[in-house]
Amino acid sequence: MNDISILGLPLANPVVIGSGLLTDQERNIRKLIEKGAGAVVTKTIHPRPPKGLDERILRLPVGMLNSTTYSKRSVDHWLGVLRSFAEDGLPIIASLHADTPAELAALAKDVEATGCRALELGISCLNEEDGLEDDNPDRVYAYTSQTRGRTALPISVKLAVGEGLQDRVRAAIAGGADAITLSDTIPGAAVAPDTGELELNGVYGYSGPGLKPLVLAAIWQLRKRGIELPILGGGGVTSGRDVADYLSVGATVAQVYTALHTDMYETLERIVAETRDLVGPFAAQESRGAIA
């Protein structure tokens, strides 16, 4: 698995750790790299993360619901951590969001100053108090274009599968995105059998194997419609076979996250080993469109 790159980062393999609770600590991130991750996306850094929310995860028979939002660690904390990663040459993608496009652009500029080499804009989280009911092309363009105006770093815009995806992808491209991450969590709910009420008291982000067919279809359709940007595909990756499937439909790399909530490092090592066995011979071919 040689000559793979994404967002300017050379990767040892196409297995990228997605943003989440497991990537909210420096020691976890470093160990994930040590255990074989091609790259790691940080927990989403936000200047003013929501306070007082009941943030939890709920394991389902297939996948997981979570009501989490952004890292509660300060921007200053993260700037120091990112500077340390950059000094050590680690393949780290900083996930960022903010309340307004201008604030996100300013945050990206500060992150660039640490030496961090790549960004993912986590603009599609639906778990804030009022949910995400207005994710539309204009919003995607505003966040992407203003961030592009303040930083030269490669940017991937993280979007969720669903209605209007092609228009949102094209808005990200028009705004200056270098790649697309697909997919963020989608709305999900579970009913508590003892009360009949919704678990977690509402509709929150679903991730896991149920997402995989939806994301595979979306990536295939985007490629068929002429979208050539690199795609970080993810949703339901639990094995090397899943990684190979994502590459087969046109993803440049595959993100894994939910599966790591069980035996995190052992699960990662297994997925990387299975991926090496399955996709090693053609990995270089699948690094299409990556930024050198």
ZADO-1210 file (C-alpha; in nm, 4 decimals, padded with zeros to 6 digits):
<atoms>
<atom x="00.0000" y="00.0000" z="00.0000" code="MET" pos="1"/>
<atom x="00.2360" y="00.2689" z="-00.1274" code="ASN" pos="2"/>
<atom x="00.1921" y="00.6194" z="-00.2680" code="ASP" pos="3"/>
<atom x="-00.1348" y="00.6882" z="-00.0884" code="ILE" pos="4"/>
<atom x="-00.2034" y="01.0470" z="00.0103" code="SER" pos="5"/>
<atom x="-00.4975" y="01.2598" z="00.1160" code="ILE" pos="6"/>
<atom x="-00.5087" y="01.6354" z="00.1777" code="LEU" pos="7"/>
<atom x="-00.1351" y="01.6525" z="00.1196" code="GLY" pos="8"/>
<atom x="-00.0585" y="01.3874" z="00.3818" code="LEU" pos="9"/>
<atom x="00.1345" y="01.0787" z="00.2725" code="PRO" pos="10"/>
<atom x="-00.0310" y="00.7745" z="00.4317" code="LEU" pos="11"/>
<atom x="00.1015" y="00.4306" z="00.5213" code="ALA" pos="12"/>
<atom x="-00.2409" y="00.2853" z="00.4329" code="ASN" pos="13"/>
<atom x="-00.5928" y="00.4069" z="00.3445" code="PRO" pos="14"/>
<atom x="-00.7401" y="00.3527" z="00.6935" code="VAL" pos="15"/>
<atom x="-00.8148" y="00.6920" z="00.8521" code="VAL" pos="16"/>
<atom x="-00.9597" y="00.7303" z="01.2015" code="ILE" pos="17"/>
<atom x="-01.2703" y="00.9506" z="01.1966" code="GLY" pos="18"/>
<atom x="-01.3462" y="01.2326" z="01.4373" code="SER" pos="19"/>
<atom x="-01.5124" y="01.1449" z="01.7681" code="GLY" pos="20"/>
<atom x="-01.4764" y="01.0903" z="02.1403" code="LEU" pos="21"/>
<atom x="-01.1896" y="00.8489" z="02.0827" code="LEU" pos="22"/>
<atom x="-00.9832" y="01.1228" z="01.9153" code="THR" pos="23"/>
<atom x="-01.0309" y="01.3830" z="02.1885" code="ASP" pos="24"/>
<atom x="-00.7051" y="01.3034" z="02.3688" code="GLN" pos="25"/>
<atom x="-00.3476" y="01.3406" z="02.2543" code="GLU" pos="26"/>
<atom x="-00.2401" y="01.0030" z="02.3947" code="ARG" pos="27"/>
<atom x="-00.5186" y="00.8194" z="02.2109" code="ASN" pos="28"/>
<atom x="-00.4312" y="00.9875" z="01.8838" code="ILE" pos="29"/>
<atom x="-00.0628" y="00.9061" z="01.9174" code="ARG" pos="30"/>
<atom x="-00.1352" y="00.5433" z="01.9987" code="LYS" pos="31"/>
<atom x="-00.3781" y="00.5098" z="01.7069" code="LEU" pos="32"/>
<atom x="-00.0980" y="00.6230" z="01.4758" code="ILE" pos="33"/>
<atom x="00.1415" y="00.3838" z="01.6495" code="GLU" pos="34"/>
<atom x="-00.1040" y="00.0967" z="01.5995" code="LYS" pos="35"/>
<atom x="-00.1217" y="00.1534" z="01.2269" code="GLY" pos="36"/>
<atom x="-00.3729" y="00.4261" z="01.1369" code="ALA" pos="37"/>
<atom x="-00.2926" y="00.5965" z="00.8092" code="GLY" pos="38"/>
<atom x="-00.4083" y="00.9267" z="00.9616" code="ALA" pos="39"/>
<atom x="-00.6274" y="01.0481" z="01.2467" code="VAL" pos="40"/>
<atom x="-00.8949" y="01.3187" z="01.2478" code="VAL" pos="41"/>
<atom x="-00.9202" y="01.5010" z="01.5799" code="THR" pos="42"/>
<atom x="-01.2385" y="01.5476" z="01.7760" code="LYS" pos="43"/>
<atom x="-01.4015" y="01.8611" z="01.6381" code="THR" pos="44"/>
<atom x="-01.2444" y="02.1741" z="01.7833" code="ILE" pos="45"/>
<atom x="-01.4929" y="02.4556" z="01.8491" code="HIS" pos="46"/>
<atom x="-01.4339" y="02.8000" z="02.0061" code="PRO" pos="47"/>
<atom x="-01.7538" y="02.7754" z="02.2129" code="ARG" pos="48"/>
<atom x="-01.8820" y="02.4190" z="02.2407" code="PRO" pos="49"/>
<atom x="-02.2346" y="02.3848" z="02.3846" code="PRO" pos="50"/>
<atom x="-02.2517" y="02.3521" z="02.7620" code="LYS" pos="51"/>
<atom x="-02.4913" y="02.1620" z="02.9835" code="GLY" pos="52"/>
<atom x="-02.5982" y="01.9076" z="02.7249" code="LEU" pos="53"/>
<atom x="-02.6579" y="01.5454" z="02.8231" code="ASP" pos="54"/>
<atom x="-02.3960" y="01.3945" z="02.5943" code="GLU" pos="55"/>
<atom x="-02.3929" y="01.0156" z="02.5786" code="ARG" pos="56"/>
<atom x="-02.3551" y="00.7205" z="02.3465" code="ILE" pos="57"/>
<atom x="-02.6005" y="00.4326" z="02.3130" code="LEU" pos="58"/>
<atom x="-02.4869" y="00.1038" z="02.1642" code="ARG" pos="59"/>
<atom x="-02.7422" y="-00.0594" z="01.9364" code="LEU" pos="60"/>
<atom x="-02.7538" y="-00.4162" z="01.8037" code="PRO" pos="61"/>
<atom x="-02.6192" y="-00.2649" z="01.4820" code="VAL" pos="62"/>
<atom x="-02.4229" y="00.0572" z="01.5274" code="GLY" pos="63"/>
<atom x="-02.4513" y="00.3385" z="01.7778" code="MET" pos="64"/>
<atom x="-02.6435" y="00.6541" z="01.8601" code="LEU" pos="65"/>
<atom x="-02.4602" y="00.9463" z="02.0147" code="ASN" pos="66"/>
<atom x="-02.5696" y="01.2819" z="02.1497" code="SER" pos="67"/>
<atom x="-02.2175" y="01.4267" z="02.1629" code="THR" pos="68"/>
<atom x="-02.1129" y="01.7489" z="01.9928" code="THR" pos="69"/>
<atom x="-01.7658" y="01.9045" z="02.0016" code="TYR" pos="70"/>
<atom x="-01.4497" y="01.8769" z="02.2075" code="SER" pos="71"/>
<atom x="-01.4790" y="02.0488" z="02.5426" code="LYS" pos="72"/>
<atom x="-01.1051" y="02.1154" z="02.5446" code="ARG" pos="73"/>
<atom x="-01.0106" y="02.4757" z="02.4763" code="SER" pos="74"/>
<atom x="-00.8796" y="02.6052" z="02.1474" code="VAL" pos="75"/>
<atom x="-00.5531" y="02.6977" z="02.3214" code="ASP" pos="76"/>
<atom x="-00.5185" y="02.3398" z="02.4458" code="HIS" pos="77"/>
<atom x="-00.5682" y="02.2063" z="02.0945" code="TRP" pos="78"/>
<atom x="-00.3287" y="02.4551" z="01.9369" code="LEU" pos="79"/>
<atom x="-00.0569" y="02.3252" z="02.1668" code="GLY" pos="80"/>
<atom x="-00.1402" y="01.9630" z="02.0887" code="VAL" pos="81"/>
<atom x="-00.1490" y="02.0272" z="01.7137" code="LEU" pos="82"/>
<atom x="00.1867" y="02.2034" z="01.7345" code="ARG" pos="83"/>
<atom x="00.3304" y="01.8958" z="01.9049" code="SER" pos="84"/>
<atom x="00.1871" y="01.6664" z="01.6376" code="PHE" pos="85"/>
<atom x="00.3321" y="01.8878" z="01.3643" code="ALA" pos="86"/>
<atom x="00.6756" y="01.8868" z="01.5257" code="GLU" pos="87"/>
<atom x="00.6673" y="01.5071" z="01.5228" code="ASP" pos="88"/>
<atom x="00.5464" y="01.4921" z="01.1612" code="GLY" pos="89"/>
<atom x="00.2315" y="01.2952" z="01.2429" code="LEU" pos="90"/>
<atom x="-00.0478" y="01.2568" z="00.9818" code="PRO" pos="91"/>
<atom x="-00.3171" y="01.4504" z="01.1683" code="ILE" pos="92"/>
<atom x="-00.6270" y="01.6185" z="01.0228" code="ILE" pos="93"/>
<atom x="-00.7761" y="01.8859" z="01.2493" code="ALA" pos="94"/>
<atom x="-01.1568" y="01.8804" z="01.2592" code="SER" pos="95"/>
<atom x="-01.2972" y="02.2308" z="01.3076" code="LEU" pos="96"/>
<atom x="-01.6310" y="02.4059" z="01.3418" code="HIS" pos="97"/>
<atom x="-01.7599" y="02.7367" z="01.4799" code="ALA" pos="98"/>
<atom x="-02.0863" y="02.9251" z="01.5179" code="ASP" pos="99"/>
<atom x="-02.0295" y="03.1439" z="01.2105" code="THR" pos="100"/>
<atom x="-01.8275" y="03.1169" z="00.8899" code="PRO" pos="101"/>
<atom x="-01.6072" y="03.4078" z="00.9971" code="ALA" pos="102"/>
<atom x="-01.5268" y="03.2397" z="01.3287" code="GLU" pos="103"/>
<atom x="-01.4451" y="02.9142" z="01.1545" code="LEU" pos="104"/>
<atom x="-01.2149" y="03.0951" z="00.9131" code="ALA" pos="105"/>
<atom x="-01.0314" y="03.2629" z="01.2018" code="ALA" pos="106"/>
<atom x="-00.9953" y="02.9296" z="01.3821" code="LEU" pos="107"/>
<atom x="-00.8534" y="02.7691" z="01.0689" code="ALA" pos="108"/>
<atom x="-00.5946" y="03.0458" z="01.0432" code="LYS" pos="109"/>
<atom x="-00.4864" y="02.9850" z="01.4033" code="ASP" pos="110"/>
<atom x="-00.4612" y="02.6117" z="01.3397" code="VAL" pos="111"/>
<atom x="-00.2512" y="02.6700" z="01.0288" code="GLU" pos="112"/>
<atom x="00.0008" y="02.8589" z="01.2423" code="ALA" pos="113"/>
<atom x="00.0668" y="02.5423" z="01.4476" code="THR" pos="114"/>
<atom x="00.2092" y="02.3611" z="01.1460" code="GLY" pos="115"/>
<atom x="-00.0938" y="02.1335" z="01.1138" code="CYS" pos="116"/>
<atom x="-00.1147" y="02.0264" z="00.7506" code="ARG" pos="117"/>
<atom x="-00.4812" y="01.9452" z="00.6846" code="ALA" pos="118"/>
<atom x="-00.8333" y="02.0406" z="00.7929" code="LEU" pos="119"/>
<atom x="-01.1747" y="01.8764" z="00.8009" code="GLU" pos="120"/>
<atom x="-01.4691" y="02.1117" z="00.8420" code="LEU" pos="121"/>
<atom x="-01.7152" y="01.9372" z="01.0748" code="GLY" pos="122"/>
<atom x="-02.0050" y="02.1617" z="00.9809" code="ILE" pos="123"/>
<atom x="-02.2799" y="01.8989" z="00.9647" code="SER" pos="124"/>
<atom x="-02.3156" y="01.7858" z="01.3269" code="CYS" pos="125"/>
<atom x="-02.6869" y="01.7482" z="01.4068" code="LEU" pos="126"/>
<atom x="-02.6530" y="01.7067" z="01.7841" code="ASN" pos="127"/>
<atom x="-02.6672" y="02.0685" z="01.8978" code="GLU" pos="128"/>
<atom x="-02.9666" y="02.1741" z="02.1045" code="GLU" pos="129"/>
<atom x="-03.1735" y="02.2837" z="01.8063" code="ASP" pos="130"/>
<atom x="-03.0413" y="02.0155" z="01.5727" code="GLY" pos="131"/>
<atom x="-02.9210" y="02.0822" z="01.2192" code="LEU" pos="132"/>
<atom x="-03.2242" y="02.1720" z="01.0142" code="GLU" pos="133"/>
<atom x="-03.0676" y="02.4147" z="00.7688" code="ASP" pos="134"/>
<atom x="-02.7777" y="02.2257" z="00.6101" code="ASP" pos="135"/>
<atom x="-02.8083" y="02.3545" z="00.2568" code="ASN" pos="136"/>
<atom x="-02.5772" y="02.4568" z="-00.0291" code="PRO" pos="137"/>
<atom x="-02.5689" y="02.8234" z="00.0742" code="ASP" pos="138"/>
<atom x="-02.4599" y="02.7318" z="00.4267" code="ARG" pos="139"/>
<atom x="-02.1976" y="02.4855" z="00.3014" code="VAL" pos="140"/>
<atom x="-02.0614" y="02.7424" z="00.0570" code="TYR" pos="141"/>
<atom x="-02.0412" y="03.0151" z="00.3223" code="ALA" pos="142"/>
<atom x="-01.8439" y="02.8045" z="00.5675" code="TYR" pos="143"/>
<atom x="-01.6162" y="02.6615" z="00.3007" code="THR" pos="144"/>
<atom x="-01.5439" y="02.9802" z="00.1090" code="SER" pos="145"/>
<atom x="-01.4717" y="03.1953" z="00.4131" code="GLN" pos="146"/>
<atom x="-01.2385" y="02.9313" z="00.5535" code="THR" pos="147"/>
<atom x="-01.0635" y="02.9002" z="00.2183" code="ARG" pos="148"/>
<atom x="-01.0174" y="03.2761" z="00.2191" code="GLY" pos="149"/>
<atom x="-00.8132" y="03.2622" z="00.5417" code="ARG" pos="150"/>
<atom x="-00.6002" y="02.9497" z="00.4965" code="THR" pos="151"/>
<atom x="-00.4017" y="02.7750" z="00.2264" code="ALA" pos="152"/>
<atom x="-00.4292" y="02.4400" z="00.4029" code="LEU" pos="153"/>
<atom x="-00.6048" y="02.1539" z="00.2210" code="PRO" pos="154"/>
<atom x="-00.9678" y="02.1334" z="00.3350" code="ILE" pos="155"/>
<atom x="-01.2140" y="01.8456" z="00.3401" code="SER" pos="156"/>
<atom x="-01.5766" y="01.9363" z="00.4041" code="VAL" pos="157"/>
<atom x="-01.7648" y="01.6739" z="00.6059" code="LYS" pos="158"/>
<atom x="-02.1224" y="01.6202" z="00.4888" code="LEU" pos="159"/>
<atom x="-02.3998" y="01.3748" z="00.5664" code="ALA" pos="160"/>
<atom x="-02.5702" y="01.1577" z="00.3077" code="VAL" pos="161"/>
<atom x="-02.9271" y="01.2521" z="00.2357" code="GLY" pos="162"/>
<atom x="-03.1427" y="01.4890" z="00.0378" code="GLU" pos="163"/>
<atom x="-02.9605" y="01.7432" z="-00.1744" code="GLY" pos="164"/>
<atom x="-02.6170" y="01.5862" z="-00.1282" code="LEU" pos="165"/>
<atom x="-02.4992" y="01.6548" z="-00.4820" code="GLN" pos="166"/>
<atom x="-02.5863" y="02.0242" z="-00.4501" code="ASP" pos="167"/>
<atom x="-02.4104" y="02.0455" z="-00.1136" code="ARG" pos="168"/>
<atom x="-02.1017" y="01.8760" z="-00.2569" code="VAL" pos="169"/>
<atom x="-02.0946" y="02.1155" z="-00.5504" code="ARG" pos="170"/>
<atom x="-02.1321" y="02.4092" z="-00.3079" code="ALA" pos="171"/>
<atom x="-01.8307" y="02.2839" z="-00.1136" code="ALA" pos="172"/>
<atom x="-01.6320" y="02.2561" z="-00.4352" code="ILE" pos="173"/>
<atom x="-01.7358" y="02.6073" z="-00.5405" code="ALA" pos="174"/>
<atom x="-01.6253" y="02.7313" z="-00.1989" code="GLY" pos="175"/>
<atom x="-01.2772" y="02.5899" z="-00.2445" code="GLY" pos="176"/>
<atom x="-01.2891" y="02.2436" z="-00.0858" code="ALA" pos="177"/>
<atom x="-01.0044" y="02.0090" z="-00.1745" code="ASP" pos="178"/>
<atom x="-01.1913" y="01.6940" z="-00.0664" code="ALA" pos="179"/>
<atom x="-01.5209" y="01.5695" z="00.0731" code="ILE" pos="180"/>
<atom x="-01.5707" y="01.3540" z="00.3825" code="THR" pos="181"/>
<atom x="-01.8803" y="01.1378" z="00.3559" code="LEU" pos="182"/>
<atom x="-02.0689" y="01.0667" z="00.5716" code="SER" pos="183"/>
<atom x="-02.1317" y="01.2426" z="00.8974" code="ASP" pos="184"/>
<atom x="-02.3882" y="01.0755" z="01.1224" code="THR" pos="185"/>
<atom x="-02.7523" y="01.0756" z="01.0122" code="ILE" pos="186"/>
<atom x="-03.0642" y="01.1233" z="01.2299" code="PRO" pos="187"/>
<atom x="-03.1505" y="00.8133" z="01.4287" code="GLY" pos="188"/>
<atom x="-03.3632" y="00.7115" z="01.7250" code="ALA" pos="189"/>
<atom x="-03.4258" y="00.4116" z="01.9484" code="ALA" pos="190"/>
<atom x="-03.7205" y="00.3409" z="02.1778" code="VAL" pos="191"/>
<atom x="-03.6642" y="00.2342" z="02.5392" code="ALA" pos="192"/>
<atom x="-03.8729" y="-00.0837" z="02.5839" code="PRO" pos="193"/>
<atom x="-03.9504" y="-00.0157" z="02.9498" code="ASP" pos="194"/>
<atom x="-04.0890" y="00.3367" z="02.8996" code="THR" pos="195"/>
<atom x="-04.1744" y="00.3702" z="02.5296" code="GLY" pos="196"/>
<atom x="-03.9784" y="00.6963" z="02.5276" code="GLU" pos="197"/>
<atom x="-03.6918" y="00.7767" z="02.2948" code="LEU" pos="198"/>
<atom x="-03.3506" y="00.6767" z="02.4218" code="GLU" pos="199"/>
<atom x="-03.1224" y="00.9764" z="02.4848" code="LEU" pos="200"/>
<atom x="-03.4451" y="01.1810" z="02.4929" code="ASN" pos="201"/>
<atom x="-03.4467" y="01.2625" z="02.1260" code="GLY" pos="202"/>
<atom x="-03.3201" y="01.2128" z="01.7729" code="VAL" pos="203"/>
<atom x="-02.9423" y="01.2077" z="01.7481" code="TYR" pos="204"/>
<atom x="-02.6575" y="01.0903" z="01.5304" code="GLY" pos="205"/>
<atom x="-02.6571" y="00.7316" z="01.4070" code="TYR" pos="206"/>
<atom x="-02.3357" y="00.5665" z="01.2947" code="SER" pos="207"/>
<atom x="-02.2496" y="00.2083" z="01.2148" code="GLY" pos="208"/>
<atom x="-02.3056" y="-00.0675" z="00.9589" code="PRO" pos="209"/>
<atom x="-02.6502" y="00.0623" z="00.8610" code="GLY" pos="210"/>
<atom x="-02.4818" y="00.3634" z="00.7017" code="LEU" pos="211"/>
<atom x="-02.2509" y="00.1699" z="00.4738" code="LYS" pos="212"/>
<atom x="-02.4926" y="00.0905" z="00.1854" code="PRO" pos="213"/>
<atom x="-02.6129" y="00.4516" z="00.1818" code="LEU" pos="214"/>
<atom x="-02.2630" y="00.5956" z="00.1664" code="VAL" pos="215"/>
<atom x="-02.1418" y="00.3449" z="-00.0920" code="LEU" pos="216"/>
<atom x="-02.4337" y="00.4417" z="-00.3141" code="ALA" pos="217"/>
<atom x="-02.3717" y="00.8129" z="-00.2618" code="ALA" pos="218"/>
<atom x="-02.0023" y="00.7892" z="-00.3495" code="ILE" pos="219"/>
<atom x="-02.0750" y="00.5786" z="-00.6581" code="TRP" pos="220"/>
<atom x="-02.3356" y="00.8303" z="-00.7731" code="GLN" pos="221"/>
<atom x="-02.1045" y="01.1269" z="-00.7139" code="LEU" pos="222"/>
<atom x="-01.8328" y="00.9634" z="-00.9217" code="ARG" pos="223"/>
<atom x="-02.0819" y="00.8751" z="-01.1963" code="LYS" pos="224"/>
<atom x="-02.1922" y="01.2405" z="-01.2053" code="ARG" pos="225"/>
<atom x="-01.8381" y="01.3638" z="-01.2568" code="GLY" pos="226"/>
<atom x="-01.7274" y="01.4610" z="-00.9051" code="ILE" pos="227"/>
<atom x="-01.3501" y="01.4060" z="-00.9106" code="GLU" pos="228"/>
<atom x="-01.2370" y="01.5445" z="-00.5736" code="LEU" pos="229"/>
<atom x="-01.0822" y="01.2990" z="-00.3290" code="PRO" pos="230"/>
<atom x="-01.3445" y="01.1451" z="-00.0991" code="ILE" pos="231"/>
<atom x="-01.2851" y="01.0251" z="00.2546" code="LEU" pos="232"/>
<atom x="-01.5581" y="00.7634" z="00.2725" code="GLY" pos="233"/>
<atom x="-01.6890" y="00.6214" z="00.5959" code="GLY" pos="234"/>
<atom x="-01.9818" y="00.4642" z="00.7699" code="GLY" pos="235"/>
<atom x="-01.9969" y="00.1086" z="00.9016" code="GLY" pos="236"/>
<atom x="-01.6312" y="00.0184" z="00.8465" code="VAL" pos="237"/>
<atom x="-01.5623" y="-00.2858" z="01.0639" code="THR" pos="238"/>
<atom x="-01.3183" y="-00.4828" z="00.8472" code="SER" pos="239"/>
<atom x="-01.0680" y="-00.4650" z="00.5662" code="GLY" pos="240"/>
<atom x="-01.3447" y="-00.5851" z="00.3359" code="ARG" pos="241"/>
<atom x="-01.5387" y="-00.2677" z="00.4168" code="ASP" pos="242"/>
<atom x="-01.2336" y="-00.0544" z="00.3377" code="VAL" pos="243"/>
<atom x="-01.1922" y="-00.2358" z="00.0058" code="ALA" pos="244"/>
<atom x="-01.5591" y="-00.1778" z="-00.0756" code="ASP" pos="245"/>
<atom x="-01.5232" y="00.1962" z="-00.0190" code="TYR" pos="246"/>
<atom x="-01.2169" y="00.2120" z="-00.2426" code="LEU" pos="247"/>
<atom x="-01.3969" y="00.0092" z="-00.5081" code="SER" pos="248"/>
<atom x="-01.6774" y="00.2651" z="-00.5473" code="VAL" pos="249"/>
<atom x="-01.4361" y="00.5591" z="-00.5686" code="GLY" pos="250"/>
<atom x="-01.3382" y="00.6647" z="-00.2173" code="ALA" pos="251"/>
<atom x="-00.9755" y="00.7705" z="-00.1894" code="THR" pos="252"/>
<atom x="-00.9453" y="00.6484" z="00.1697" code="VAL" pos="253"/>
<atom x="-01.1865" y="00.5012" z="00.4232" code="ALA" pos="254"/>
<atom x="-01.2620" y="00.6375" z="00.7690" code="GLN" pos="255"/>
<atom x="-01.3293" y="00.4022" z="01.0599" code="VAL" pos="256"/>
<atom x="-01.4717" y="00.5128" z="01.3916" code="TYR" pos="257"/>
<atom x="-01.7712" y="00.3378" z="01.5538" code="THR" pos="258"/>
<atom x="-01.6136" y="-00.0094" z="01.5408" code="ALA" pos="259"/>
<atom x="-01.3243" y="00.1210" z="01.7517" code="LEU" pos="260"/>
<atom x="-01.5539" y="00.1625" z="02.0516" code="HIS" pos="261"/>
<atom x="-01.4945" y="-00.2100" z="02.1039" code="THR" pos="262"/>
<atom x="-01.1302" y="-00.3095" z="02.1672" code="ASP" pos="263"/>
<atom x="-01.0068" y="00.0094" z="02.0027" code="MET" pos="264"/>
<atom x="-00.6432" y="-00.0691" z="01.9271" code="TYR" pos="265"/>
<atom x="-00.6911" y="-00.4397" z="01.8586" code="GLU" pos="266"/>
<atom x="-00.9793" y="-00.3628" z="01.6229" code="THR" pos="267"/>
<atom x="-00.7698" y="-00.1058" z="01.4377" code="LEU" pos="268"/>
<atom x="-00.4777" y="-00.3452" z="01.3979" code="GLU" pos="269"/>
<atom x="-00.7099" y="-00.6118" z="01.2595" code="ARG" pos="270"/>
<atom x="-00.8718" y="-00.3749" z="01.0084" code="ILE" pos="271"/>
<atom x="-00.5331" y="-00.2473" z="00.8897" code="VAL" pos="272"/>
<atom x="-00.4004" y="-00.6030" z="00.8488" code="ALA" pos="273"/>
<atom x="-00.7105" y="-00.7134" z="00.6579" code="GLU" pos="274"/>
<atom x="-00.6883" y="-00.4030" z="00.4392" code="THR" pos="275"/>
<atom x="-00.3248" y="-00.4736" z="00.3589" code="ARG" pos="276"/>
<atom x="-00.4147" y="-00.8261" z="00.2485" code="ASP" pos="277"/>
<atom x="-00.7065" y="-00.7106" z="00.0330" code="LEU" pos="278"/>
<atom x="-00.6069" y="-00.3817" z="-00.1270" code="VAL" pos="279"/>
<atom x="-00.2290" y="-00.3706" z="-00.1201" code="GLY" pos="280"/>
<atom x="-00.1796" y="-00.4454" z="-00.4900" code="PRO" pos="281"/>
<atom x="-00.3983" y="-00.1591" z="-00.6148" code="PHE" pos="282"/>
<atom x="-00.3838" y="00.1010" z="-00.3371" code="ALA" pos="283"/>
<atom x="-00.1680" y="00.3377" z="-00.5404" code="ALA" pos="284"/>
<atom x="-00.4251" y="00.3360" z="-00.8211" code="GLN" pos="285"/>
<atom x="-00.6988" y="00.4289" z="-00.5744" code="GLU" pos="286"/>
<atom x="-00.5200" y="00.7439" z="-00.4525" code="SER" pos="287"/>
<atom x="-00.6848" y="00.9290" z="-00.7399" code="ARG" pos="288"/>
<atom x="-00.7072" y="01.3029" z="-00.7182" code="GLY" pos="289"/>
<atom x="-00.5075" y="01.3236" z="-00.3949" code="ALA" pos="290"/>
<atom x="-00.3190" y="01.6467" z="-00.3433" code="ILE" pos="291"/>
<atom x="00.0533" y="01.5931" z="-00.3774" code="ALA" pos="292"/>
</atoms>
